[in-house]
Amino acid sequence: MADERIVAVGLLTQREVDLLGKSFSRLWPVDDTPCFADLIEAIDRADEELKMAHQLQPVQRLDQ
């Protein structure tokens, strides 16, 4: 496992985990606690801020 690189981290519903089946072997359940909700809200805010910052940047033309 030390040679394996992490390529993705995701939040999945139980239904999504069920769809992945037994081939999905590494799963760390997250407790439904108030601090987890705060983390999700912070991630959502950061995502919105990134989208807004990206929209404010001028588009660079490749032919210039």
C-alpha positions as CSV (number, residue, x, y, z in Angstrom):
1,M,0.0,0.0,0.0
2,A,2.9,2.4,0.5
3,D,3.6,2.4,-3.2
4,E,0.0,3.2,-4.1
5,R,-0.9,6.8,-4.7
6,I,-4.3,8.3,-3.7
7,V,-6.0,9.5,-6.8
8,A,-9.5,10.4,-5.5
9,V,-11.4,11.1,-2.3
10,G,-15.1,11.2,-2.4
11,L,-18.3,11.4,-0.4
12,L,-20.8,8.7,-1.3
13,T,-24.3,7.8,-0.2
14,Q,-25.0,4.3,0.9
15,R,-26.8,3.7,-2.4
16,E,-23.7,4.7,-4.3
17,V,-21.5,2.4,-2.2
18,D,-24.0,-0.4,-2.9
19,L,-23.8,0.2,-6.7
20,L,-20.0,0.0,-6.6
21,G,-20.4,-3.5,-5.1
22,K,-17.8,-5.7,-3.5
23,S,-15.0,-4.4,-5.8
24,F,-15.0,-1.2,-3.8
25,S,-12.8,-2.3,-0.9
26,R,-11.6,0.8,0.8
27,L,-14.3,2.7,2.7
28,W,-14.1,4.8,5.8
29,P,-17.6,5.6,7.1
30,V,-18.2,9.2,8.3
31,D,-20.3,9.7,11.4
32,D,-23.2,12.0,11.0
33,T,-22.1,14.6,13.6
34,P,-22.6,18.4,13.7
35,C,-18.9,19.0,13.0
36,F,-19.1,17.0,9.8
37,A,-22.0,19.2,8.6
38,D,-19.8,22.2,9.3
39,L,-17.0,20.7,7.2
40,I,-19.4,20.1,4.3
41,E,-20.7,23.7,4.5
42,A,-17.1,25.0,4.4
43,I,-16.3,22.8,1.4
44,D,-19.4,24.1,-0.4
45,R,-18.5,27.7,0.4
46,A,-14.9,27.3,-0.8
47,D,-16.2,25.6,-4.0
48,E,-18.5,28.6,-4.7
49,E,-15.7,31.1,-4.0
50,L,-13.5,29.2,-6.5
51,K,-16.2,29.3,-9.1
52,M,-16.8,33.0,-8.6
53,A,-13.0,33.8,-8.8
54,H,-12.7,31.7,-11.9
55,Q,-15.6,33.6,-13.5
56,L,-14.0,37.0,-12.7
57,Q,-10.7,36.1,-14.4
58,P,-10.4,37.3,-18.0
59,V,-10.4,34.7,-20.7
60,Q,-6.9,34.2,-22.2
61,R,-6.9,33.8,-26.0
62,L,-4.4,31.2,-27.4
63,D,-3.8,33.1,-30.6
64,Q,-2.2,36.1,-29.0
